[in-house]
Amino acid sequence: DFTSQINNDPGSIILALNNAKPPLNDVRVRNALALAFDQKKYIQASYKNTAPYVENWFGNSQEFSNTGYLHHNIKKAKELIEAYGKSVELEFVHSPTSRGRTGGLIVQQMMKEIGVKVTPVPMDFSGIIKHMFSGQFDMASWAFVGGYDPGPQTVANLHSRSPWNVCKYSSGKMDNLLVQQRTSTDPVARAKIFNTIVQTANSETPFIYLNGIRSYLFSRNNVKNIKPLVPGQSGSMARNLFDIWLDK
């Protein structure tokens, strides 16, 4: 017999958009892509619903009453592409794995609905990293990792001067918010700042959420002292393995 533990970790798998490169330097195009993407259908098709749905990259470590998430809306997406007034053709760089290829095809078909042509480009991980940090990509699969304090990773991924900002996202409003959350010592005030950070990012779409991150732990019943996972703490499973023992 087996027992299992499931934990939704902070962080998310994203479709990184190159905000510095046309046509993705236009927020209308980025928002159109977000509105055309159906995260729930993607999770069902790619993960058979074994990955969580997310509207922010904090997972369940933070709760927000309003994330400003751009929910699936083909009509609005088509209107934004029409307002942009030019054809949109993009390359989607993804891993050469089965899931990477499946994801590429799913995104391709979703964007086709609004007249956007997406060409999936499988590439090894070292190639993906090279292209992303050099800014030589349109779209690419990437990840936001979590932690006990989401602040450092949020600054690293979203501040305009951060070398880890692979989306090349630049927003004076966001930069100010990131500084505020780093200098705030009031947990309640800091939570409100994080909420505004999420709303700002979701309205400007530097990236699209593909899915959240979920950890699974399976063990036989004779494996003892596996402590419950700590919600919202990335890597908590690894920490919980130190004190286990076998009942033979």
Secondary structure, DSSP 8 states (H G I E B T S, - for coil): -EEEEEEEEEEEEEEEE-TTSTTTTSHHHHHHHHHH--HHHHHHHHHTT-S---SSTTGGGS--S--------HHHHHHHHHHH-S--EEEEEE-SSHHHHHHHHHHHHHHHTTT-EEEEEE--HHHHHHHHHTT--SEEEEEEE--SS-HHHHHHHH-TT-TT-TT----HHHHHHHHHHHH---HHHHHHHHHHHHHHHHHH-SEEEEEEEEEEEEEETTEE------TT-TTHHHHTTTT-EE--
